[in-house]
Amino acid sequence: MGIVQTFESFAADFEVTVQDDNWSRLEKYLAEDATYENVGGPDPKCNGRTAVVAYWKNDVANNDRRFDTRTLVALTSPTITENRLSRRWRCTYTLAGTPDLVVEGEARYLFDGDLIKAIEEEVTPASLQNYSEWMQQHGDKLYS
């Protein structure tokens, strides 16, 4: 399987996992020493397959699942350069009684063969600002 096919399968399985909480499904896509980093964000860099999957599980539970809906769309097709793949995305979160929270960014993947070796997510500066403002104004509704 090539990196585009691996990425597309991983992305599809990630969305299923967000719904059913079967995080072990994603392990097959990651190298044992895989890393994940939210570039420019407050989250620490995760090192190792187990730590990456645990981070995602916690992040989805504490963020995505607190909203009524979460809609992720690709803004670009995957761009491939040797063993690297990148794609821009937009995620729209809805919560009753609040304006939609829209976050955009880019995901960059480094592959080692058919396995993902490193992932970097980078949210746009405007989205970071929007997220911060939304949380200040409406974040308490996520926990009520």
PABA-37066 format. One record per atom (N, C-alpha, C): residue number from 1; residue in three letters; chain; atom name; x, y, z. Coordinates in pm, 1 decimal. Example, Ala and Ser with C-alpha at 12.3 -4.5 7.8 and 13.67 -1.06 7.14 Angstrom:
[node 1,'ala','A','N',[1319.0,-569.0,780.0]]
[node 1,'ala','A','CA',[1230.0,-450.0,780.0]]
[node 1,'ala','A','C',[1320.0,-330.0,780.0]]
[node 2,'ser','A','N',[1285.0,-225.0,708.0]]
[node 2,'ser','A','CA',[1367.0,-106.0,714.0]]
[node 2,'ser','A','C',[1290.0,3.0,787.0]]
END
This chain:
[node 1,'met','A','N',[85.8,-117.4,0.0]]
[node 1,'met','A','CA',[0.0,0.0,0.0]]
[node 1,'met','A','C',[90.6,123.9,0.0]]
[node 2,'gly','A','N',[58.2,223.6,-80.5]]
[node 2,'gly','A','CA',[134.7,347.4,-85.4]]
[node 2,'gly','A','C',[93.5,443.0,24.6]]
[node 3,'ile','A','N',[168.2,554.0,36.8]]
[node 3,'ile','A','CA',[139.6,644.8,147.4]]
[node 3,'ile','A','C',[3.7,713.9,133.9]]
[node 4,'val','A','N',[-40.6,739.4,11.8]]
[node 4,'val','A','CA',[-173.2,801.9,-4.3]]
[node 4,'val','A','C',[-281.0,706.1,44.4]]
[node 5,'gln','A','N',[-269.5,579.6,5.6]]
[node 5,'gln','A','CA',[-368.8,480.4,48.3]]
[node 5,'gln','A','C',[-363.5,459.6,199.9]]
[node 6,'thr','A','N',[-241.8,455.1,254.9]]
[node 6,'thr','A','CA',[-228.4,440.5,399.9]]
[node 6,'thr','A','C',[-291.8,559.6,470.3]]
[node 7,'phe','A','N',[-261.0,680.2,422.4]]
[node 7,'phe','A','CA',[-317.3,801.0,482.1]]
[node 7,'phe','A','C',[-470.2,800.4,474.8]]
[node 8,'glu','A','N',[-525.4,770.0,358.1]]
[node 8,'glu','A','CA',[-671.2,770.6,342.2]]
[node 8,'glu','A','C',[-737.5,667.4,432.4]]
[node 9,'ser','A','N',[-675.3,551.3,445.5]]
[node 9,'ser','A','CA',[-728.8,447.7,533.9]]
[node 9,'ser','A','C',[-720.0,492.3,679.8]]
[node 10,'phe','A','N',[-606.0,550.3,717.7]]
[node 10,'phe','A','CA',[-587.9,602.9,853.0]]
[node 10,'phe','A','C',[-691.6,711.2,883.3]]
[node 11,'ala','A','N',[-708.7,805.8,792.4]]
[node 11,'ala','A','CA',[-802.8,916.0,813.9]]
[node 11,'ala','A','C',[-945.2,862.9,830.8]]
[node 12,'ala','A','N',[-983.6,767.0,747.9]]
[node 12,'ala','A','CA',[-1117.7,708.7,758.5]]
[node 12,'ala','A','C',[-1133.4,635.4,891.8]]
[node 13,'asp','A','N',[-1031.3,557.8,930.3]]
[node 13,'asp','A','CA',[-1038.7,485.3,1056.8]]
[node 13,'asp','A','C',[-1037.6,580.3,1177.0]]
[node 14,'phe','A','N',[-969.0,693.1,1164.1]]
[node 14,'phe','A','CA',[-968.9,790.6,1273.7]]
[node 14,'phe','A','C',[-1111.3,841.4,1296.4]]
[node 15,'glu','A','N',[-1182.4,872.7,1189.9]]
[node 15,'glu','A','CA',[-1319.2,922.8,1203.7]]
[node 15,'glu','A','C',[-1411.4,817.7,1264.1]]
[node 16,'val','A','N',[-1394.4,691.9,1226.7]]
[node 16,'val','A','CA',[-1473.7,584.1,1286.6]]
[node 16,'val','A','C',[-1440.8,573.6,1435.3]]
[node 17,'thr','A','N',[-1312.8,585.5,1467.4]]
[node 17,'thr','A','CA',[-1267.8,575.6,1605.2]]
[node 17,'thr','A','C',[-1324.3,687.9,1691.8]]
[node 18,'val','A','N',[-1335.6,807.5,1636.6]]
[node 18,'val','A','CA',[-1395.9,918.7,1710.3]]
[node 18,'val','A','C',[-1538.0,880.0,1752.8]]
[node 19,'gln','A','N',[-1605.8,802.7,1670.1]]
[node 19,'gln','A','CA',[-1743.1,762.4,1700.4]]
[node 19,'gln','A','C',[-1751.1,645.2,1797.3]]
[node 20,'asp','A','N',[-1663.7,543.7,1778.9]]
[node 20,'asp','A','CA',[-1681.6,420.8,1857.7]]
[node 20,'asp','A','C',[-1577.9,399.4,1968.1]]
[node 21,'asp','A','N',[-1477.9,485.7,1977.7]]
[node 21,'asp','A','CA',[-1379.2,482.7,2085.8]]
[node 21,'asp','A','C',[-1288.5,359.4,2084.0]]
[node 22,'asn','A','N',[-1273.9,294.1,1969.6]]
[node 22,'asn','A','CA',[-1184.3,178.4,1956.6]]
[node 22,'asn','A','C',[-1047.5,226.5,1909.1]]
[node 23,'trp','A','N',[-969.3,282.7,2000.3]]
[node 23,'trp','A','CA',[-843.9,347.6,1964.9]]
[node 23,'trp','A','C',[-736.4,251.0,1920.1]]
[node 24,'ser','A','N',[-746.3,124.8,1957.7]]
[node 24,'ser','A','CA',[-645.6,27.1,1914.7]]
[node 24,'ser','A','C',[-646.0,10.5,1763.0]]
[node 25,'arg','A','N',[-755.0,45.1,1697.7]]
[node 25,'arg','A','CA',[-766.2,36.2,1552.0]]
[node 25,'arg','A','C',[-657.0,119.0,1482.4]]
[node 26,'leu','A','N',[-612.9,225.9,1543.8]]
[node 26,'leu','A','CA',[-517.5,316.9,1479.7]]
[node 26,'leu','A','C',[-372.3,274.1,1495.0]]
[node 27,'glu','A','N',[-345.8,184.2,1586.7]]
[node 27,'glu','A','CA',[-207.9,143.1,1613.2]]
[node 27,'glu','A','C',[-138.4,85.7,1490.0]]
[node 28,'lys','A','N',[-212.0,15.0,1405.8]]
[node 28,'lys','A','CA',[-151.7,-50.2,1288.8]]
[node 28,'lys','A','C',[-93.8,48.9,1188.3]]
[node 29,'tyr','A','N',[-130.8,175.2,1197.2]]
[node 29,'tyr','A','CA',[-82.3,276.6,1103.8]]
[node 29,'tyr','A','C',[46.3,345.0,1151.1]]
[node 30,'leu','A','N',[79.4,328.4,1278.7]]
[node 30,'leu','A','CA',[188.7,404.8,1338.9]]
[node 30,'leu','A','C',[312.0,318.5,1363.2]]
[node 31,'ala','A','N',[427.4,374.7,1333.6]]
[node 31,'ala','A','CA',[552.4,309.8,1371.2]]
[node 31,'ala','A','C',[559.6,305.8,1523.8]]
[node 32,'glu','A','N',[631.6,211.3,1576.8]]
[node 32,'glu','A','CA',[642.5,198.3,1722.0]]
[node 32,'glu','A','C',[697.6,325.7,1786.0]]
[node 33,'asp','A','N',[788.4,392.7,1714.9]]
[node 33,'asp','A','CA',[849.4,515.3,1767.6]]
[node 33,'asp','A','C',[788.2,641.7,1705.9]]
[node 34,'ala','A','N',[663.4,632.2,1664.0]]
[node 34,'ala','A','CA',[594.6,746.1,1602.8]]
[node 34,'ala','A','C',[588.2,864.3,1698.7]]
[node 35,'thr','A','N',[582.5,984.5,1640.6]]
[node 35,'thr','A','CA',[567.8,1106.2,1720.7]]
[node 35,'thr','A','C',[448.7,1186.3,1670.2]]
[node 36,'tyr','A','N',[391.8,1266.0,1760.8]]
[node 36,'tyr','A','CA',[283.0,1357.2,1725.8]]
[node 36,'tyr','A','C',[311.7,1489.9,1793.2]]
[node 37,'glu','A','N',[296.0,1598.2,1716.1]]
[node 37,'glu','A','CA',[317.2,1730.6,1772.5]]
[node 37,'glu','A','C',[215.3,1827.1,1715.4]]
[node 38,'asn','A','N',[154.0,1904.4,1804.5]]
[node 38,'asn','A','CA',[65.3,2012.9,1765.0]]
[node 38,'asn','A','C',[153.2,2137.3,1763.1]]
[node 39,'val','A','N',[205.2,2169.7,1645.6]]
[node 39,'val','A','CA',[301.9,2278.9,1630.1]]
[node 39,'val','A','C',[237.0,2411.7,1668.4]]
[node 40,'gly','A','N',[300.6,2483.3,1759.1]]
[node 40,'gly','A','CA',[249.4,2613.0,1800.6]]
[node 40,'gly','A','C',[138.0,2605.7,1902.4]]
[node 41,'gly','A','N',[93.5,2484.6,1933.6]]
[node 41,'gly','A','CA',[-12.7,2468.7,2031.9]]
[node 41,'gly','A','C',[43.0,2440.0,2169.8]]
[node 42,'pro','A','N',[-43.5,2434.3,2267.9]]
[node 42,'pro','A','CA',[2.8,2415.9,2405.1]]
[node 42,'pro','A','C',[35.4,2270.9,2441.7]]
[node 43,'asp','A','N',[-2.2,2177.1,2356.3]]
[node 43,'asp','A','CA',[12.8,2036.0,2389.6]]
[node 43,'asp','A','C',[158.1,1990.2,2377.3]]
[node 44,'pro','A','N',[199.2,1896.8,2463.1]]
[node 44,'pro','A','CA',[335.7,1846.2,2455.0]]
[node 44,'pro','A','C',[350.8,1753.1,2334.1]]
[node 45,'lys','A','N',[473.1,1734.5,2288.9]]
[node 45,'lys','A','CA',[501.7,1639.3,2182.9]]
[node 45,'lys','A','C',[487.2,1499.3,2241.3]]
[node 46,'cys','A','N',[421.1,1411.6,2167.6]]
[node 46,'cys','A','CA',[402.6,1273.6,2211.2]]
[node 46,'cys','A','C',[504.5,1185.5,2139.6]]
[node 47,'asn','A','N',[568.9,1098.2,2214.1]]
[node 47,'asn','A','CA',[670.1,1009.8,2159.1]]
[node 47,'asn','A','C',[630.3,865.3,2181.9]]
[node 48,'gly','A','N',[619.5,790.4,2071.9]]
[node 48,'gly','A','CA',[584.6,649.2,2079.6]]
[node 48,'gly','A','C',[438.7,625.1,2045.7]]
[node 49,'arg','A','N',[414.6,513.9,1977.9]]
[node 49,'arg','A','CA',[279.1,477.6,1932.9]]
[node 49,'arg','A','C',[178.2,483.5,2047.1]]
[node 50,'thr','A','N',[210.9,424.2,2159.9]]
[node 50,'thr','A','CA',[116.9,418.6,2272.0]]
[node 50,'thr','A','C',[82.4,558.8,2321.9]]
[node 51,'ala','A','N',[182.7,645.0,2333.1]]
[node 51,'ala','A','CA',[159.8,782.0,2381.1]]
[node 51,'ala','A','C',[77.1,862.9,2281.5]]
[node 52,'val','A','N',[101.3,844.1,2152.5]]
[node 52,'val','A','CA',[25.6,916.4,2049.8]]
[node 52,'val','A','C',[-121.6,877.6,2055.5]]
[node 53,'val','A','N',[-148.5,749.3,2058.7]]
[node 53,'val','A','CA',[-287.9,702.1,2062.1]]
[node 53,'val','A','C',[-355.5,747.1,2191.5]]
[node 54,'ala','A','N',[-285.1,741.4,2302.9]]
[node 54,'ala','A','CA',[-342.3,786.5,2430.8]]
[node 54,'ala','A','C',[-373.9,935.9,2426.4]]
[node 55,'tyr','A','N',[-286.6,1014.5,2364.6]]
[node 55,'tyr','A','CA',[-312.1,1158.3,2350.9]]
[node 55,'tyr','A','C',[-439.9,1182.3,2270.8]]
[node 56,'trp','A','N',[-451.4,1116.0,2154.9]]
[node 56,'trp','A','CA',[-570.5,1134.2,2072.2]]
[node 56,'trp','A','C',[-697.2,1098.4,2148.1]]
[node 57,'lys','A','N',[-694.3,986.2,2218.3]]
[node 57,'lys','A','CA',[-811.5,941.7,2293.7]]
[node 57,'lys','A','C',[-852.3,1048.7,2395.6]]
[node 58,'asn','A','N',[-755.5,1099.7,2469.2]]
[node 58,'asn','A','CA',[-781.6,1202.1,2570.0]]
[node 58,'asn','A','C',[-829.8,1332.3,2505.8]]
[node 59,'asp','A','N',[-766.0,1372.8,2397.5]]
[node 59,'asp','A','CA',[-802.3,1497.4,2329.8]]
[node 59,'asp','A','C',[-945.6,1492.1,2276.3]]
[node 60,'val','A','N',[-981.6,1382.2,2213.8]]
[node 60,'val','A','CA',[-1117.6,1367.7,2159.9]]
[node 60,'val','A','C',[-1219.6,1367.3,2273.9]]
[node 61,'ala','A','N',[-1188.5,1296.5,2383.3]]
[node 61,'ala','A','CA',[-1281.4,1289.9,2496.4]]
[node 61,'ala','A','C',[-1300.6,1426.9,2561.4]]
[node 62,'asn','A','N',[-1193.7,1504.7,2570.1]]
[node 62,'asn','A','CA',[-1200.3,1632.5,2640.0]]
[node 62,'asn','A','C',[-1232.3,1751.4,2550.5]]
[node 63,'asn','A','N',[-1238.9,1730.4,2421.2]]
[node 63,'asn','A','CA',[-1269.1,1840.7,2330.3]]
[node 63,'asn','A','C',[-1381.4,1799.9,2234.1]]
[node 64,'asp','A','N',[-1349.8,1720.7,2136.8]]
[node 64,'asp','A','CA',[-1443.7,1689.6,2028.3]]
[node 64,'asp','A','C',[-1578.0,1636.5,2077.6]]
[node 65,'arg','A','N',[-1576.7,1544.5,2171.8]]
[node 65,'arg','A','CA',[-1701.9,1482.8,2217.2]]
[node 65,'arg','A','C',[-1786.1,1574.8,2304.7]]
[node 66,'arg','A','N',[-1733.0,1684.9,2346.9]]
[node 66,'arg','A','CA',[-1809.9,1779.9,2428.8]]
[node 66,'arg','A','C',[-1901.5,1867.6,2341.9]]
[node 67,'phe','A','N',[-1874.8,1868.6,2212.7]]
[node 67,'phe','A','CA',[-1958.9,1943.6,2119.5]]
[node 67,'phe','A','C',[-2072.7,1855.0,2070.8]]
[node 68,'asp','A','N',[-2177.6,1917.8,2017.4]]
[node 68,'asp','A','CA',[-2289.4,1841.3,1961.3]]
[node 68,'asp','A','C',[-2247.0,1769.7,1833.5]]
[node 69,'thr','A','N',[-2172.7,1838.7,1748.5]]
[node 69,'thr','A','CA',[-2124.1,1776.9,1625.1]]
[node 69,'thr','A','C',[-1982.4,1824.9,1596.2]]
[node 70,'arg','A','N',[-1914.2,1745.8,1516.9]]
[node 70,'arg','A','CA',[-1778.3,1775.1,1470.4]]
[node 70,'arg','A','C',[-1772.9,1732.6,1324.3]]
[node 71,'thr','A','N',[-1740.0,1827.1,1236.3]]
[node 71,'thr','A','CA',[-1733.6,1797.4,1093.5]]
[node 71,'thr','A','C',[-1596.3,1835.4,1041.1]]
[node 72,'leu','A','N',[-1523.6,1736.3,994.3]]
[node 72,'leu','A','CA',[-1389.5,1756.3,941.1]]
[node 72,'leu','A','C',[-1394.8,1745.1,789.6]]
[node 73,'val','A','N',[-1337.9,1843.9,719.8]]
[node 73,'val','A','CA',[-1332.2,1839.8,573.7]]
[node 73,'val','A','C',[-1190.7,1872.1,527.9]]
[node 74,'ala','A','N',[-1152.7,1810.4,419.1]]
[node 74,'ala','A','CA',[-1023.3,1838.9,357.0]]
[node 74,'ala','A','C',[-1037.4,1964.5,272.3]]
[node 75,'leu','A','N',[-945.4,2057.7,288.9]]
[node 75,'leu','A','CA',[-945.2,2178.4,206.2]]
[node 75,'leu','A','C',[-859.3,2159.8,81.7]]
[node 76,'thr','A','N',[-766.7,2065.1,87.9]]
[node 76,'thr','A','CA',[-680.3,2034.7,-25.8]]
[node 76,'thr','A','C',[-666.5,1883.7,-38.3]]
[node 77,'ser','A','N',[-629.1,1840.7,-156.5]]
[node 77,'ser','A','CA',[-591.3,1700.7,-174.4]]
[node 77,'ser','A','C',[-455.2,1680.7,-108.7]]
[node 78,'pro','A','N',[-422.3,1557.2,-73.6]]
[node 78,'pro','A','CA',[-289.5,1533.9,-16.9]]
[node 78,'pro','A','C',[-179.7,1573.1,-115.9]]
[node 79,'thr','A','N',[-76.4,1639.2,-63.7]]
[node 79,'thr','A','CA',[42.1,1673.4,-141.3]]
[node 79,'thr','A','C',[153.5,1580.5,-96.4]]
[node 80,'ile','A','N',[219.3,1517.3,-192.0]]
[node 80,'ile','A','CA',[322.7,1420.1,-159.7]]
[node 80,'ile','A','C',[457.3,1467.1,-211.5]]
[node 81,'thr','A','N',[557.8,1460.9,-125.0]]
[node 81,'thr','A','CA',[696.6,1486.1,-161.2]]
[node 81,'thr','A','C',[778.5,1373.9,-98.7]]
[node 82,'glu','A','N',[825.0,1283.6,-182.0]]
[node 82,'glu','A','CA',[898.6,1164.9,-136.7]]
[node 82,'glu','A','C',[816.5,1088.9,-33.5]]
[node 83,'asn','A','N',[863.3,1081.7,92.0]]
[node 83,'asn','A','CA',[791.6,1005.4,195.0]]
[node 83,'asn','A','C',[713.2,1096.4,290.3]]
[node 84,'arg','A','N',[676.4,1215.0,241.1]]
[node 84,'arg','A','CA',[599.9,1311.6,320.9]]
[node 84,'arg','A','C',[466.6,1341.6,251.8]]
[node 85,'leu','A','N',[365.2,1357.1,333.3]]
[node 85,'leu','A','CA',[232.0,1389.6,283.3]]
[node 85,'leu','A','C',[178.4,1502.9,368.7]]
[node 86,'ser','A','N',[113.4,1599.1,305.2]]
[node 86,'ser','A','CA',[49.7,1707.5,380.5]]
[node 86,'ser','A','C',[-87.7,1735.9,320.8]]
[node 87,'arg','A','N',[-172.7,1791.2,405.6]]
[node 87,'arg','A','CA',[-308.0,1826.4,362.8]]
[node 87,'arg','A','C',[-361.7,1934.8,454.7]]
[node 88,'arg','A','N',[-432.3,2032.6,397.8]]
[node 88,'arg','A','CA',[-500.0,2135.9,476.5]]
[node 88,'arg','A','C',[-640.6,2087.6,507.3]]
[node 89,'trp','A','N',[-690.8,2126.8,624.2]]
[node 89,'trp','A','CA',[-821.5,2080.6,670.6]]
[node 89,'trp','A','C',[-896.3,2191.6,744.0]]
[node 90,'arg','A','N',[-1025.0,2167.4,762.0]]
[node 90,'arg','A','CA',[-1111.6,2255.6,842.1]]
[node 90,'arg','A','C',[-1201.1,2166.1,927.1]]
[node 91,'cys','A','N',[-1211.4,2199.7,1054.0]]
[node 91,'cys','A','CA',[-1300.6,2127.1,1144.0]]
[node 91,'cys','A','C',[-1400.6,2227.4,1201.5]]
[node 92,'thr','A','N',[-1527.3,2194.8,1189.6]]
[node 92,'thr','A','CA',[-1633.7,2280.5,1241.8]]
[node 92,'thr','A','C',[-1701.8,2207.3,1356.3]]
[node 93,'tyr','A','N',[-1703.8,2273.4,1470.8]]
[node 93,'tyr','A','CA',[-1768.3,2219.4,1589.8]]
[node 93,'tyr','A','C',[-1895.4,2298.7,1615.1]]
[node 94,'thr','A','N',[-2002.8,2227.5,1649.1]]
[node 94,'thr','A','CA',[-2128.2,2295.5,1682.8]]
[node 94,'thr','A','C',[-2168.1,2260.0,1825.4]]
[node 95,'leu','A','N',[-2227.8,2356.8,1891.5]]
[node 95,'leu','A','CA',[-2280.2,2338.9,2025.6]]
[node 95,'leu','A','C',[-2402.0,2429.3,2037.3]]
[node 96,'ala','A','N',[-2513.5,2371.2,2075.4]]
[node 96,'ala','A','CA',[-2638.6,2446.7,2085.3]]
[node 96,'ala','A','C',[-2618.9,2573.4,2167.5]]
[node 97,'gly','A','N',[-2673.2,2684.1,2116.0]]
[node 97,'gly','A','CA',[-2668.7,2810.8,2186.2]]
[node 97,'gly','A','C',[-2538.9,2888.3,2169.5]]
[node 98,'thr','A','N',[-2449.9,2840.1,2082.1]]
[node 98,'thr','A','CA',[-2322.5,2909.1,2058.6]]
[node 98,'thr','A','C',[-2297.8,2917.6,1908.0]]
[node 99,'pro','A','N',[-2215.3,3012.7,1866.0]]
[node 99,'pro','A','CA',[-2176.8,3014.7,1725.1]]
[node 99,'pro','A','C',[-2084.0,2896.2,1696.7]]
[node 100,'asp','A','N',[-2081.1,2852.4,1572.0]]
[node 100,'asp','A','CA',[-1991.1,2744.3,1533.7]]
[node 100,'asp','A','C',[-1847.1,2784.0,1563.0]]
[node 101,'leu','A','N',[-1769.1,2686.8,1603.7]]
[node 101,'leu','A','CA',[-1625.3,2704.2,1621.4]]
[node 101,'leu','A','C',[-1559.1,2640.3,1499.7]]
[node 102,'val','A','N',[-1490.1,2721.2,1420.9]]
[node 102,'val','A','CA',[-1424.6,2673.0,1299.1]]
[node 102,'val','A','C',[-1274.1,2683.4,1317.9]]
[node 103,'val','A','N',[-1206.5,2571.2,1298.0]]
[node 103,'val','A','CA',[-1061.7,2564.0,1314.4]]
[node 103,'val','A','C',[-1002.6,2508.9,1185.0]]
[node 104,'glu','A','N',[-899.1,2576.8,1135.0]]
[node 104,'glu','A','CA',[-831.8,2531.4,1013.5]]
[node 104,'glu','A','C',[-684.1,2510.0,1041.4]]
[node 105,'gly','A','N',[-626.5,2420.7,964.3]]
[node 105,'gly','A','CA',[-484.6,2394.5,981.3]]
[node 105,'gly','A','C',[-430.5,2304.2,872.9]]
[node 106,'glu','A','N',[-310.0,2256.9,898.7]]
[node 106,'glu','A','CA',[-242.3,2165.7,807.1]]
[node 106,'glu','A','C',[-190.0,2047.9,886.8]]
[node 107,'ala','A','N',[-202.4,1930.0,830.3]]
[node 107,'ala','A','CA',[-144.6,1809.9,889.6]]
[node 107,'ala','A','C',[-32.2,1762.9,798.1]]
[node 108,'arg','A','N',[81.8,1731.1,859.8]]
[node 108,'arg','A','CA',[198.0,1683.4,785.2]]
[node 108,'arg','A','C',[238.5,1547.2,841.1]]
[node 109,'tyr','A','N',[260.0,1453.1,750.9]]
[node 109,'tyr','A','CA',[292.1,1316.0,788.8]]
[node 109,'tyr','A','C',[425.3,1275.4,727.0]]
[node 110,'leu','A','N',[508.2,1209.8,805.7]]
[node 110,'leu','A','CA',[631.9,1149.9,758.3]]
[node 110,'leu','A','C',[613.6,999.3,766.4]]
[node 111,'phe','A','N',[640.2,931.1,655.7]]
[node 111,'phe','A','CA',[621.4,786.6,649.6]]
[node 111,'phe','A','C',[754.6,713.9,649.7]]
[node 112,'asp','A','N',[754.8,597.6,713.1]]
[node 112,'asp','A','CA',[865.0,503.1,706.2]]
[node 112,'asp','A','C',[804.1,377.5,645.1]]
[node 113,'gly','A','N',[820.9,362.7,512.9]]
[node 113,'gly','A','CA',[749.3,257.2,442.6]]
[node 113,'gly','A','C',[601.1,288.6,445.1]]
[node 114,'asp','A','N',[521.6,192.4,491.1]]
[node 114,'asp','A','CA',[376.9,211.6,499.2]]
[node 114,'asp','A','C',[330.7,259.9,636.3]]
[node 115,'leu','A','N',[424.3,286.4,726.5]]
[node 115,'leu','A','CA',[386.9,330.5,860.8]]
[node 115,'leu','A','C',[410.2,479.9,877.5]]
[node 116,'ile','A','N',[325.4,542.0,956.3]]
[node 116,'ile','A','CA',[341.0,683.8,988.3]]
[node 116,'ile','A','C',[446.4,695.2,1098.2]]
[node 117,'lys','A','N',[549.9,769.6,1069.2]]
[node 117,'lys','A','CA',[661.7,788.4,1162.4]]
[node 117,'lys','A','C',[643.5,915.3,1246.6]]
[node 118,'ala','A','N',[588.6,1019.4,1185.2]]
[node 118,'ala','A','CA',[570.1,1146.3,1256.3]]
[node 118,'ala','A','C',[449.9,1220.2,1198.8]]
[node 119,'ile','A','N',[376.8,1286.7,1288.4]]
[node 119,'ile','A','CA',[264.3,1370.4,1248.7]]
[node 119,'ile','A','C',[282.7,1505.9,1314.4]]
[node 120,'glu','A','N',[266.6,1609.5,1234.2]]
[node 120,'glu','A','CA',[262.8,1746.7,1285.2]]
[node 120,'glu','A','C',[130.4,1808.4,1242.3]]
[node 121,'glu','A','N',[58.7,1860.1,1339.1]]
[node 121,'glu','A','CA',[-63.6,1936.4,1311.9]]
[node 121,'glu','A','C',[-29.5,2081.4,1341.2]]
[node 122,'glu','A','N',[-68.1,2170.1,1251.0]]
[node 122,'glu','A','CA',[-43.5,2311.9,1274.7]]
[node 122,'glu','A','C',[-170.0,2389.9,1243.1]]
[node 123,'val','A','N',[-229.4,2444.4,1346.7]]
[node 123,'val','A','CA',[-349.8,2524.6,1332.5]]
[node 123,'val','A','C',[-307.0,2664.5,1287.9]]
[node 124,'thr','A','N',[-386.2,2726.2,1200.6]]
[node 124,'thr','A','CA',[-351.9,2859.9,1154.1]]
[node 124,'thr','A','C',[-355.2,2958.6,1271.0]]
[node 125,'pro','A','N',[-275.2,3065.3,1264.6]]
[node 125,'pro','A','CA',[-278.7,3166.2,1371.6]]
[node 125,'pro','A','C',[-418.5,3224.4,1391.7]]
[node 126,'ala','A','N',[-491.9,3248.6,1283.8]]
[node 126,'ala','A','CA',[-627.9,3302.5,1297.1]]
[node 126,'ala','A','C',[-717.9,3203.9,1370.3]]
[node 127,'ser','A','N',[-700.9,3074.7,1343.4]]
[node 127,'ser','A','CA',[-781.9,2973.3,1410.9]]
[node 127,'ser','A','C',[-746.2,2962.1,1558.2]]
[node 128,'leu','A','N',[-617.0,2973.9,1590.5]]
[node 128,'leu','A','CA',[-576.9,2972.8,1731.6]]
[node 128,'leu','A','C',[-642.5,3087.7,1807.0]]
[node 129,'gln','A','N',[-644.8,3204.9,1744.5]]
[node 129,'gln','A','CA',[-708.1,3322.1,1804.9]]
[node 129,'gln','A','C',[-858.9,3299.6,1819.8]]
[node 130,'asn','A','N',[-922.0,3248.4,1714.9]]
[node 130,'asn','A','CA',[-1064.9,3220.3,1716.4]]
[node 130,'asn','A','C',[-1099.6,3118.3,1824.3]]
[node 131,'tyr','A','N',[-1018.3,3013.9,1835.0]]
[node 131,'tyr','A','CA',[-1040.7,2909.8,1935.5]]
[node 131,'tyr','A','C',[-1032.6,2969.0,2076.1]]
[node 132,'ser','A','N',[-929.6,3047.9,2100.0]]
[node 132,'ser','A','CA',[-910.6,3109.9,2230.9]]
[node 132,'ser','A','C',[-1028.5,3199.6,2266.8]]
[node 133,'glu','A','N',[-1071.8,3281.7,2172.3]]
[node 133,'glu','A','CA',[-1185.1,3371.4,2196.8]]
[node 133,'glu','A','C',[-1313.6,3292.1,2220.8]]
[node 134,'trp','A','N',[-1336.1,3187.8,2141.0]]
[node 134,'trp','A','CA',[-1456.1,3105.9,2156.3]]
[node 134,'trp','A','C',[-1457.5,3042.6,2294.9]]
[node 135,'met','A','N',[-1343.7,2987.3,2335.4]]
[node 135,'met','A','CA',[-1336.3,2921.9,2466.6]]
[node 135,'met','A','C',[-1359.7,3021.6,2580.0]]
[node 136,'gln','A','N',[-1307.0,3141.8,2567.5]]
[node 136,'gln','A','CA',[-1328.8,3243.2,2671.4]]
[node 136,'gln','A','C',[-1476.2,3279.7,2682.7]]
[node 137,'gln','A','N',[-1543.2,3286.5,2567.9]]
[node 137,'gln','A','CA',[-1683.8,3329.0,2568.6]]
[node 137,'gln','A','C',[-1782.6,3214.7,2593.9]]
[node 138,'his','A','N',[-1748.8,3093.2,2547.9]]
[node 138,'his','A','CA',[-1847.4,2986.1,2549.6]]
[node 138,'his','A','C',[-1797.8,2855.2,2610.1]]
[node 139,'gly','A','N',[-1671.3,2847.3,2644.7]]
[node 139,'gly','A','CA',[-1612.3,2721.9,2690.3]]
[node 139,'gly','A','C',[-1682.2,2659.9,2810.7]]
[node 140,'asp','A','N',[-1737.8,2743.2,2898.5]]
[node 140,'asp','A','CA',[-1807.0,2689.2,3016.6]]
[node 140,'asp','A','C',[-1926.6,2602.3,2977.1]]
[node 141,'lys','A','N',[-1985.0,2626.8,2861.5]]
[node 141,'lys','A','CA',[-2101.9,2548.3,2815.9]]
[node 141,'lys','A','C',[-2062.1,2405.0,2778.9]]
[node 142,'leu','A','N',[-1933.7,2382.6,2753.0]]
[node 142,'leu','A','CA',[-1887.7,2247.8,2721.5]]
[node 142,'leu','A','C',[-1891.2,2157.2,2844.0]]
[node 143,'tyr','A','N',[-1892.7,2215.8,2961.2]]
[node 143,'tyr','A','CA',[-1883.6,2137.9,3084.7]]
[node 143,'tyr','A','C',[-2008.6,2147.4,3170.1]]
[node 144,'ser','A','N',[-2115.9,2200.7,3112.3]]
[node 144,'ser','A','CA',[-2239.3,2212.2,3191.6]]
[node 144,'ser','A','C',[-2339.1,2106.2,3154.3]]
END
